[in-house]
Amino acid sequence: MCRRDLQVVYMVKEEFKCGGFRLSKGKVEINRKLASKTFDEFTPSDVMGIENCMRCGICSYSCPFWQETKKFYDVPAWRTYEINKIYSMFYTGYGIVARYLRLRRISGNEFKHWTESAYDCTACGACTYTSPMEVPNWYTAIIMRRILHYSGFNYESAEKLIINSKEKGNAFGIENWGEVASKVGFNIDKKDSEILYVPSPLEIQNTNVLANTVSVLSKLKLSVTVSSEISDPGYYAYLMGDFETARGILVRIYETAMKLNVKKIITTDGMGYFWLRWQGPKSIKETPPIEVEHLTKTVYDMYKQGKVKLEKADIVAPTSVHYSEFLSRLGGIEEPPREILRLTAPQFIEPKEKPSSDKLYTCTHHVELIGEKKDILKRVRNYVVSQLTKWGGKSVIVFDPNCMLSLENAVKDKQADFKVIYFTELLDRGIKI
């Protein structure tokens, strides 16, 4: 089995084989089977995206990781170039010829930077918006992690999340989900409810989020159930490189929703929405068999229909916001969270930029769960914290539990002194009965 310490591996002169990789004379040779797995969900737009990259580097200027390190392998386009090399070697005429003539290879010196580079990214999508060709650099970081997972060079903490997802059904290894759900007031496995609520592991660990969600749905007069079998949307496994496990969880969610005969799936997790509605269906190559909504969209639609009234919530003011990168920028949900904030957040300091703007810095999101990245995370957090501090809010509203974790860690590390408030609390206090 290959050693995970790349520096040690590259000091060894002998050839090694691992997960479809072979190092020979300083060059990494890749088995076709690994290439097939790597690109099994690629679409024509993905191919066009990676091939359109001109490596101009302008994408770097919206990435706080590159702004902090200035290292060549933290340029988002560098990852895309590495992935494009592999794609072209197996799926383009010129690339296949170049591979046979040994003119195109992944060098050992390049590969030793892959693990660090792949996780110096939150997959927030800002670099894609900055890129004049809309190159999906955020996605190639995940593809790079997929190769690291299969070749044995993934971070141990990432693999732990994958193993938990496989064995326990959620990335954190939570085993008492049914008990937690029952305590906060959720119905469990109740057929013919209007809504199946799908929580994320971080939300399960925060019973206040769950209790607020139960309260909000009750005030909306919506019948809701959770499944005793569903305690994770599945995106952590996907983000760490194990697409197969993530797909299995997604399919199980859809099947459970159909079995319980609910009308729609609702999530309160920004990344959970993006995965359940967009990226997950793309990965399994199927349209969702049931409607998927983020709770902000549900509340917004009911407000527009006159079914619910919203008022200023009793929370510490003035308030500001850290929009969810995955809900708004990649997921396309912009007006619902913004309008809800205008109506319920007291003394709301609204950013000039729209929620999907690449001018809004990403937090460190799910990378907070990668223990090996601890040293750089605090430095990278400074970018979003400085932006939020400049706006001057005493409370910052978030729409994703990973964002909440990141900003709360910033507060713990004394980088910030604002209060981080999950949007479910804002709604619970702002819905007028």
C-alpha positions as CSV (number, residue, x, y, z in Angstrom):
1,M,0.0,0.0,0.0
2,C,1.3,3.4,-0.9
3,R,2.5,5.8,1.8
4,R,0.6,9.0,2.2
5,D,3.6,11.1,3.0
6,L,4.5,12.4,-0.5
7,Q,7.8,13.8,0.6
8,V,8.9,10.4,1.7
9,V,7.5,8.7,-1.4
10,Y,9.4,11.0,-3.7
11,M,12.7,10.3,-1.9
12,V,12.3,6.6,-2.8
13,K,13.9,5.8,-6.2
14,E,12.0,2.6,-6.7
15,E,8.8,2.5,-8.9
16,F,5.5,2.3,-7.1
17,K,2.0,1.3,-8.1
18,C,-1.0,2.5,-6.3
19,G,-4.7,3.0,-7.4
20,G,-3.9,3.2,-11.1
21,F,-0.7,5.3,-10.7
22,R,2.9,4.3,-11.4
23,L,5.9,6.5,-10.9
24,S,8.7,5.8,-13.4
25,K,11.7,8.0,-13.9
26,G,10.1,10.9,-12.3
27,K,6.9,10.7,-14.4
28,V,3.5,9.6,-13.3
29,E,1.8,7.0,-15.5
30,I,-1.9,6.6,-15.3
31,N,-3.9,3.5,-15.9
32,R,-6.9,3.8,-18.2
33,K,-9.3,2.4,-15.6
34,L,-8.5,5.3,-13.2
35,A,-9.0,7.8,-16.1
36,S,-12.4,6.2,-16.8
37,K,-13.5,6.5,-13.1
38,T,-12.2,10.1,-12.9
39,F,-14.2,11.4,-15.8
40,D,-17.3,9.2,-15.5
41,E,-19.7,12.2,-14.8
42,F,-18.1,14.7,-17.3
43,T,-20.4,16.4,-19.6
44,P,-19.6,18.3,-22.9
45,S,-19.8,21.6,-21.0
46,D,-17.2,20.3,-18.5
47,V,-14.9,19.3,-21.4
48,M,-15.3,22.6,-23.1
49,G,-14.6,24.4,-19.8
50,I,-11.3,22.7,-19.1
51,E,-10.2,23.0,-22.7
52,N,-11.1,26.7,-22.8
53,C,-8.7,27.6,-20.0
54,M,-5.9,29.8,-21.3
55,R,-4.0,29.8,-18.0
56,C,-4.1,33.5,-17.8
57,G,-4.3,33.3,-14.0
58,I,-6.9,36.0,-13.5
59,C,-9.0,33.5,-11.5
60,S,-6.4,33.7,-8.7
61,Y,-7.5,37.2,-7.7
62,S,-10.8,35.9,-6.3
63,C,-9.2,33.0,-4.4
64,P,-8.1,33.8,-0.8
65,F,-5.8,30.7,-0.7
66,W,-3.7,32.0,-3.6
67,Q,-3.8,35.5,-2.3
68,E,-2.4,34.2,1.0
69,T,0.3,31.8,-0.4
70,K,1.1,33.1,-3.9
71,K,2.2,29.6,-4.8
72,F,1.8,28.4,-8.4
73,Y,-0.1,25.3,-7.4
74,D,-2.8,27.5,-5.6
75,V,-3.7,29.2,-8.9
76,P,-7.1,27.6,-9.7
77,A,-6.2,27.3,-13.3
78,W,-3.2,25.1,-12.4
79,R,-5.5,22.4,-11.2
80,T,-7.6,22.7,-14.3
81,Y,-4.4,22.4,-16.4
82,E,-3.4,19.2,-14.6
83,I,-6.8,17.6,-15.0
84,N,-7.0,18.7,-18.6
85,K,-3.6,17.0,-19.3
86,I,-5.0,13.7,-18.0
87,Y,-8.3,14.1,-19.9
88,S,-6.4,14.9,-23.2
89,M,-4.1,11.9,-22.8
90,F,-7.0,9.5,-22.9
91,Y,-9.8,11.2,-24.7
92,T,-8.4,13.5,-27.4
93,G,-6.5,12.5,-30.6
94,Y,-3.5,14.7,-30.0
95,G,-3.3,13.8,-26.4
96,I,-3.4,10.0,-27.0
97,V,-0.5,10.4,-29.6
98,A,1.4,12.6,-27.1
99,R,0.9,10.0,-24.4
100,Y,2.3,7.2,-26.6
101,L,5.2,9.3,-27.7
102,R,5.8,10.2,-24.0
103,L,5.5,13.8,-24.8
104,R,2.7,14.5,-22.3
105,R,2.9,13.3,-18.7
106,I,2.2,14.3,-15.1
107,S,5.6,14.8,-13.5
108,G,6.5,13.6,-10.1
109,N,7.4,17.2,-9.1
110,E,3.9,18.4,-10.1
111,F,2.0,15.5,-8.5
112,K,3.6,16.0,-5.1
113,H,1.7,19.3,-4.9
114,W,-1.7,17.8,-5.7
115,T,-2.9,17.0,-2.2
116,E,-2.1,20.4,-0.8
117,S,-3.5,22.2,-3.9
118,A,-6.7,20.2,-4.1
119,Y,-7.6,21.3,-0.5
120,D,-6.5,24.9,-0.9
121,C,-9.9,25.4,-2.3
122,T,-13.5,25.5,-1.0
123,A,-15.1,24.9,-4.5
124,C,-16.9,28.2,-4.0
125,G,-17.0,29.0,-7.7
126,A,-15.7,32.6,-7.5
127,C,-12.8,31.8,-9.8
128,T,-15.3,30.6,-12.4
129,Y,-17.2,33.9,-12.3
130,T,-13.9,35.8,-12.5
131,S,-12.7,33.8,-15.5
132,P,-13.6,35.3,-18.8
133,M,-14.2,31.8,-20.2
134,E,-16.1,30.6,-17.1
135,V,-13.7,27.8,-16.5
136,P,-15.0,25.4,-13.8
137,N,-11.8,25.5,-11.7
138,W,-13.9,24.8,-8.5
139,Y,-14.9,21.5,-10.1
140,T,-11.5,20.4,-11.2
141,A,-10.4,20.7,-7.5
142,I,-13.0,18.0,-6.7
143,I,-11.9,15.9,-9.6
144,M,-8.3,16.2,-8.3
145,R,-9.5,14.9,-4.9
146,R,-11.2,12.0,-6.7
147,I,-7.8,10.9,-8.1
148,L,-6.2,11.4,-4.7
149,H,-8.8,9.2,-3.1
150,Y,-8.4,6.4,-5.6
151,S,-4.6,6.6,-5.7
152,G,-4.1,6.6,-2.0
153,F,-2.8,10.1,-1.5
154,N,-5.9,11.7,0.0
155,Y,-5.6,13.4,3.4
156,E,-6.4,11.0,6.3
157,S,-9.1,13.3,7.7
158,A,-10.8,13.3,4.3
159,E,-10.7,9.5,4.1
160,K,-12.2,9.4,7.6
161,L,-15.2,11.4,6.4
162,I,-15.6,9.0,3.5
163,I,-15.3,5.9,5.7
164,N,-18.0,7.3,8.1
165,S,-20.3,8.0,5.1
166,K,-19.9,4.5,3.9
167,E,-20.2,2.7,7.2
168,K,-22.5,5.0,9.3
169,G,-24.5,6.8,6.6
170,N,-23.1,10.2,7.5
171,A,-19.7,11.8,7.4
172,F,-19.4,12.3,11.2
173,G,-20.3,8.8,12.3
174,I,-23.5,10.0,14.1
175,E,-25.4,6.9,15.3
176,N,-28.3,8.5,17.4
177,W,-30.0,10.6,14.7
178,G,-33.4,9.1,15.4
179,E,-33.1,9.9,19.1
180,V,-32.0,13.5,18.4
181,A,-34.8,14.0,15.8
182,S,-37.4,12.8,18.2
183,K,-36.2,15.0,21.1
184,V,-36.4,18.2,19.0
185,G,-39.9,17.3,17.8
186,F,-39.6,15.8,14.3
187,N,-41.9,13.1,13.1
188,I,-39.9,10.1,12.0
189,D,-40.7,8.0,8.9
190,K,-44.2,9.4,8.7
191,K,-45.8,8.7,5.4
192,D,-47.8,11.2,3.3
193,S,-46.2,14.3,5.0
194,E,-45.8,17.3,2.8
195,I,-42.0,17.5,3.4
196,L,-39.0,15.3,3.9
197,Y,-36.4,17.3,5.8
198,V,-32.8,16.3,5.0
199,P,-30.3,17.6,7.6
200,S,-26.5,17.7,7.4
201,P,-24.3,16.2,10.1
202,L,-23.2,19.6,11.3
203,E,-26.9,20.6,11.7
204,I,-27.6,17.4,13.6
205,Q,-24.8,18.3,16.0
206,N,-26.5,21.7,16.6
207,T,-29.9,21.0,18.2
208,N,-30.7,24.7,18.1
209,V,-30.7,24.6,14.3
210,L,-33.0,21.6,14.4
211,A,-35.3,23.1,17.0
212,N,-35.6,26.3,15.0
213,T,-36.3,24.4,11.8
214,V,-39.1,22.4,13.5
215,S,-40.6,25.7,14.8
216,V,-40.4,27.5,11.5
217,L,-42.1,24.6,9.6
218,S,-44.8,24.5,12.3
219,K,-45.4,28.2,11.9
220,L,-45.7,27.7,8.1
221,K,-48.3,25.0,8.9
222,L,-46.4,22.4,6.8
223,S,-46.3,18.8,7.8
224,V,-42.8,17.4,7.9
225,T,-41.0,14.2,8.5
226,V,-37.4,13.0,8.7
227,S,-36.1,9.6,7.8
228,S,-34.4,7.5,10.4
229,E,-32.1,6.3,7.6
230,I,-31.1,9.8,6.3
231,S,-28.6,11.8,8.4
232,D,-26.5,13.3,5.6
233,P,-27.2,14.7,2.1
234,G,-24.0,12.9,0.9
235,Y,-22.0,15.8,-0.3
236,Y,-19.1,15.4,2.1
237,A,-18.1,12.0,0.5
238,Y,-18.4,13.8,-2.9
239,L,-16.2,16.7,-1.9
240,M,-13.6,14.3,-0.5
241,G,-13.4,12.4,-3.8
242,D,-15.7,9.3,-3.2
243,F,-18.4,9.9,-5.8
244,E,-19.8,6.4,-5.6
245,T,-20.6,6.6,-1.9
246,A,-22.1,10.1,-2.4
247,R,-24.3,8.8,-5.2
248,G,-25.5,5.9,-3.1
249,I,-26.6,8.3,-0.4
250,L,-28.4,10.6,-2.9
251,V,-30.3,7.7,-4.5
252,R,-31.3,6.5,-1.1
253,I,-32.7,9.9,-0.3
254,Y,-34.7,10.0,-3.4
255,E,-36.0,6.5,-2.9
256,T,-36.9,7.3,0.7
257,A,-38.9,10.4,-0.4
258,M,-40.8,8.4,-2.9
259,K,-41.5,5.6,-0.3
260,L,-42.7,8.1,2.3
261,N,-44.9,9.7,-0.5
262,V,-43.8,13.3,0.4
263,K,-44.4,16.3,-1.9
264,K,-40.9,17.8,-1.7
265,I,-37.5,17.6,-0.1
266,I,-36.4,20.6,2.0
267,T,-33.0,21.3,3.3
268,T,-31.6,24.2,5.4
269,D,-28.0,23.6,4.2
270,G,-26.8,25.8,1.3
271,M,-24.4,23.1,0.1
272,G,-27.0,20.4,0.8
273,Y,-29.4,22.2,-1.6
274,F,-26.7,22.5,-4.4
275,W,-25.9,18.8,-4.0
276,L,-29.5,17.5,-3.8
277,R,-30.8,19.7,-6.6
278,W,-27.9,20.2,-9.0
279,Q,-24.6,18.5,-8.6
280,G,-25.9,15.2,-7.3
281,P,-28.4,14.7,-10.1
282,K,-25.6,15.6,-12.6
283,S,-23.4,12.9,-10.9
284,I,-26.0,10.2,-11.2
285,K,-27.2,11.5,-14.6
286,E,-30.8,11.7,-13.6
287,T,-33.3,14.5,-13.0
288,P,-34.5,14.6,-9.4
289,P,-37.8,12.6,-9.1
290,I,-39.1,15.1,-6.6
291,E,-38.9,18.8,-6.0
292,V,-36.0,20.0,-3.9
293,E,-36.0,23.3,-2.1
294,H,-33.9,25.3,0.4
295,L,-36.0,26.6,3.2
296,T,-35.4,30.2,2.2
297,K,-37.2,29.6,-1.1
298,T,-40.1,27.9,0.7
299,V,-40.6,30.9,3.0
300,Y,-40.0,33.4,0.2
301,D,-42.7,31.8,-2.0
302,M,-45.2,31.7,0.8
303,Y,-44.5,35.3,1.7
304,K,-45.0,36.4,-2.0
305,Q,-48.3,34.4,-2.0
306,G,-49.5,36.2,1.2
307,K,-49.5,33.0,3.3
308,V,-46.9,34.2,5.8
309,K,-46.0,37.6,7.3
310,L,-42.4,38.5,8.2
311,E,-41.2,41.2,10.6
312,K,-37.9,42.3,12.2
313,A,-36.4,39.6,14.4
314,D,-35.2,40.2,17.9
315,I,-31.5,39.6,17.4
316,V,-28.4,41.7,18.0
317,A,-28.2,44.6,15.6
318,P,-26.9,45.9,13.2
319,T,-26.8,42.7,11.1
320,S,-24.8,41.7,8.1
321,V,-24.6,38.5,6.0
322,H,-22.3,35.9,4.7
323,Y,-24.2,34.4,1.7
324,S,-23.8,30.7,1.0
325,E,-21.4,30.2,-1.9
326,F,-23.2,27.0,-2.8
327,L,-26.8,28.2,-2.3
328,S,-26.4,31.5,-4.3
329,R,-23.3,31.4,-6.5
330,L,-23.5,27.8,-7.6
331,G,-27.1,27.0,-6.7
332,G,-28.8,30.0,-8.2
333,I,-30.9,31.0,-5.2
334,E,-30.3,34.7,-4.7
335,E,-33.5,36.7,-4.2
336,P,-35.1,34.6,-1.5
337,P,-32.3,34.9,1.1
338,R,-31.7,38.6,0.2
339,E,-35.4,39.5,0.5
340,I,-35.8,37.6,3.8
341,L,-32.9,39.5,5.2
342,R,-34.4,42.8,4.2
343,L,-37.6,41.9,5.9
344,T,-36.4,40.2,9.1
345,A,-32.8,41.3,9.8
346,P,-32.8,44.4,12.1
347,Q,-30.6,47.3,10.8
348,F,-29.5,45.1,7.9
349,I,-26.2,46.2,6.3
350,E,-26.8,44.9,2.7
351,P,-23.7,44.3,0.6
352,K,-23.6,46.2,-2.7
353,E,-22.8,43.0,-4.5
354,K,-25.4,40.4,-5.3
355,P,-25.2,37.1,-3.4
356,S,-23.5,35.3,-6.3
357,S,-20.8,37.9,-6.8
358,D,-17.2,36.8,-7.0
359,K,-16.4,40.0,-5.0
360,L,-17.7,38.3,-1.9
361,Y,-15.0,36.2,-0.3
362,T,-15.6,32.6,0.5
363,C,-15.2,31.4,4.1
364,T,-13.1,28.2,4.6
365,H,-16.3,26.1,4.5
366,H,-15.9,22.3,4.6
367,V,-12.1,22.6,4.5
368,E,-12.5,23.4,8.2
369,L,-13.0,19.6,8.6
370,I,-9.6,18.8,7.1
371,G,-7.2,18.7,10.1
372,E,-4.1,18.7,7.9
373,K,-5.1,22.2,6.7
374,K,-5.3,23.8,10.2
375,D,-2.2,26.0,9.7
376,I,-3.5,27.8,6.6
377,L,-7.2,28.1,7.5
378,K,-6.8,30.8,10.1
379,R,-4.9,33.0,7.6
380,V,-7.4,32.4,4.8
381,R,-10.3,33.2,7.1
382,N,-8.9,36.7,7.5
383,Y,-10.1,37.6,4.0
384,V,-13.8,37.0,4.6
385,V,-13.6,38.2,8.3
386,S,-12.0,41.5,7.2
387,Q,-14.8,42.0,4.6
388,L,-17.5,41.3,7.2
389,T,-15.8,43.5,9.9
390,K,-15.6,46.4,7.4
391,W,-19.3,46.3,6.9
392,G,-19.8,46.6,10.7
393,G,-22.5,44.1,11.6
394,K,-22.6,42.9,15.2
395,S,-24.5,39.8,14.0
396,V,-23.7,37.9,10.8
397,I,-26.4,35.7,9.2
398,V,-25.3,32.5,7.5
399,F,-27.2,30.0,5.3
400,D,-24.9,27.0,5.5
401,P,-23.7,25.0,8.5
402,N,-20.1,24.9,7.1
403,C,-20.1,28.7,6.9
404,M,-21.3,28.8,10.5
405,L,-18.5,26.5,11.5
406,S,-15.9,28.6,9.7
407,L,-17.0,31.9,11.1
408,E,-17.5,30.5,14.7
409,N,-14.0,29.2,14.5
410,A,-12.9,32.7,13.5
411,V,-14.6,34.1,16.6
412,K,-13.0,31.4,18.8
413,D,-9.6,32.3,17.4
414,K,-10.2,35.9,18.2
415,Q,-10.2,37.0,14.5
416,A,-13.8,38.3,14.9
417,D,-16.1,39.6,17.6
418,F,-19.5,39.4,15.8
419,K,-22.2,36.9,16.6
420,V,-22.8,34.2,14.0
421,I,-26.5,33.5,13.6
422,Y,-28.0,30.7,11.5
423,F,-30.8,31.8,9.3
424,T,-33.3,29.4,10.9
425,E,-33.1,31.4,14.1
426,L,-33.7,34.6,12.2
427,L,-36.8,33.0,10.5
428,D,-38.1,31.6,13.8
429,R,-37.9,35.0,15.4
430,G,-39.1,36.9,12.3
431,I,-42.2,34.9,11.2
432,K,-45.3,36.7,12.4
433,I,-48.0,34.4,13.7
